[in-house]
Amino acid sequence: MNKNMEIRNVAIIAHVDHGKTTLVDKLLQQSENYRQNQAMQERAMDNIDIERERGITILAKATSIEYDNYRINIMDTPGHADFGGEVERIMKLVDGVLLLVDAKDGVMPQTKFVLRKALEENLKPIVVINKIDRPFADPKKTVNQVFDLFIDLGATEEQLEFPIIYASGLLGLSSFDVEFNTAKNMKPLLDTIINHVDSPRVNIDGPLLFQPALIDYNEFVGRMGIGKVFQGTLKVNSFVSCLRHNGLVDNFRVQKLYRYSGLNKVETNEAHAGDIVAIAGLSDIFVGDTITEVGQTTRLPLLHIDEPTVQMTFLTNNSPFAGQEGKHVTASKIQERLIKETQKDVSLKVEKEQGSEAWLVSGRGELHLGILIETMRREGFEFQVSRPKVIIKEIDGILQEPYEEVQVDTPNDYVGSVMELLGNRKGEVIKMDQGVNETRLIYHMSSRGLIGLMTQFLTATKGYGVLSHIFLDYRPLIEESVGNRVNGALISLKPGLTTAYAIGHLEDRGQFFVEPRTSVYEGMIVGVNNKDNDLVVNVVEEKKLSNMRSAGKDSTVVLKRPIEMSLEGCMDFINDDELIEITPKSIRIRKRYLTAQERKRANYKDNQ
């Protein structure tokens, strides 16, 4: 690799599903790193199973391409608001950003969030109007929306002089021309990055300063810190100091240095100021530590991370089925795993609850915590979680809760249903923009109202609605319940195997989650009641057999298909007195207190 190459560090930022990872694919394919006969899967940067299944980027990732004697380090960032912590840290590493905006959807809430972070860091933006080949794409309207957004966010005159590229990430084409007739490849975009983004503003001769913004793991060398060399030179086998945020200093030897080349990590002996590299050698390297020469005391500023807004309680599994399906079930294993997660995800906080095998886990949203639960489940963990709750703070003596800006795009036929649904959850309409076929609604509403909303929203819009939200600020607490489930639950009376006979007789009471021949226990929730009260039902009842012949022959029982409950569906469904039991093979919902007597006693105490 040529050491004399000039460096450009850029991040790709956008709302979820606007095509960041697909665009990176095409840039890689058209760079000098890529051979013509080289096989490359779609969305190559999404290398975690959950990312590929859901079609979203969860963790920010680094890659590098070589083009015309330049090395362009590219950071692919998540689009979901829940993973905003990843985006904030990336902004410290780069000197410019590619702001992707979908030519059909236009500016979305997360576009606003990521652009605000970029402008705060005085980064040079390049606007890419992507998916220009989509039906109903309106690039001119989108460009006007982007200009309005820059002005709303207080961009400087220099930042308003951004270049605009029209692109189709899927086709691998880009152009300066909105008509898009002359587009042949990604060269216009690559040329714009080189000409518009500054080379890193760093001091090559000063003492070493390096700060990890992301954490990676390699089974051969352990934890690695991915970050930028802000000053000096970093060399393999050199002794350096790690200055912790709590004032402690650890000295260690740099064992490995990795630079990015395409999709691969390449070992290198030294990294100069401006390079983005991964460093190995310290087993507990943290995000935000300062790596410097031994004896130096200059620290880089700590990375600012927005506070968590949602929390859940994680508990060891104490249901009658505990320990039957999981590999890691003990409190020590669960605590070790949660602490390990906080070391690489700085947006996550874990507190042990005194005197119990429970942990309060705080994150940036339901999806953030849901991904952690799903990851642990796939690793063989067995545990229970409570309903997500918003984090309430006392500010100036007043209890306050987080509020979010919610943007809804829905076909005109369903506007009434959506407004009723959000109105019932104390949402306040800020703006309404009605188009020919689709209406865009902007709401301000409590984060409490968003918990459990998604399933009902998709039902109300027959799956055609799109809902996005982003954290606004803290406002005075609404003194009434918001977003709790209206219907009661159907609760199993006894342990055993469910029968078609019992479910057939109970179907008029509500909808079931379980099929015949499913193992259940007392206190497990097996369905949703048609009414607003909880109902205990016997789903294991067998048909009474006698030696008397019946006059009519037995009729075949035809049951309705049970509701399939995903992890997100369960998190949306449960109330405060219920838990989700998570195992590698099953997801069950249960009452916190399994017997009717315990539930009565708990209700009596709560009402005192």
Sequence and secondary structure as in RCSB ss.txt:
>XXXX:A:sequence
MNKNMEIRNVAIIAHVDHGKTTLVDKLLQQSENYRQNQAMQERAMDNIDIERERGITILAKATSIEYDNYRINIM
DTPGHADFGGEVERIMKLVDGVLLLVDAKDGVMPQTKFVLRKALEENLKPIVVINKIDRPFADPKKTVNQVFDLF
IDLGATEEQLEFPIIYASGLLGLSSFDVEFNTAKNMKPLLDTIINHVDSPRVNIDGPLLFQPALIDYNEFVGRMG
IGKVFQGTLKVNSFVSCLRHNGLVDNFRVQKLYRYSGLNKVETNEAHAGDIVAIAGLSDIFVGDTITEVGQTTRL
PLLHIDEPTVQMTFLTNNSPFAGQEGKHVTASKIQERLIKETQKDVSLKVEKEQGSEAWLVSGRGELHLGILIET
MRREGFEFQVSRPKVIIKEIDGILQEPYEEVQVDTPNDYVGSVMELLGNRKGEVIKMDQGVNETRLIYHMSSRGL
IGLMTQFLTATKGYGVLSHIFLDYRPLIEESVGNRVNGALISLKPGLTTAYAIGHLEDRGQFFVEPRTSVYEGMI
VGVNNKDNDLVVNVVEEKKLSNMRSAGKDSTVVLKRPIEMSLEGCMDFINDDELIEITPKSIRIRKRYLTAQERK
RANYKDNQ
>XXXX:A:secstr
  TT EEEEEEEE STTSSHHHHHHHHHHTSTT  TT    TTTT  SHHHHHHT   S EEEEEEETTEEEEEE
E   SGGGHHHHHHHTTT SEEEEEEETTT S HHHHHHHHHHHHTT EEEEEEE TTSTT  HHHHHHHHHHHH
HHTT  HHHHS  EEEEETTTTEEESSTT SS  SSHHHHHHHHHHS     BSSS  EEEEEEEEEETTTEEEE
EEEEEESEEETT EEEEE TTS EEEEE  EEEEEEBTEEEE SEEETT EEEEES TT  TT EEEETT     
         EEEEEEE  STTTTSS SB SHHHHHHHHHHHHHH TT EEEE TTSSEEEEEESSHHHHHHHHHH
HHHTTB EEEE  EE  EEETTEEEEEEEEEEEEEEGGGHHHHHHHHHHTT EEEEEEE SSEEEEEEEEEHHHH
TTHHHHHHHHTTT  EEEEEEEEEEE  SS  S  SS EEEESS EE  HHHHHHHGGGEEES  TT EE TTEE
EEEESSSS EEE SS      SS  SS              HHHHHHH  TTEEEEE SS EEEEESS SHHHHH
HHHHHHH 
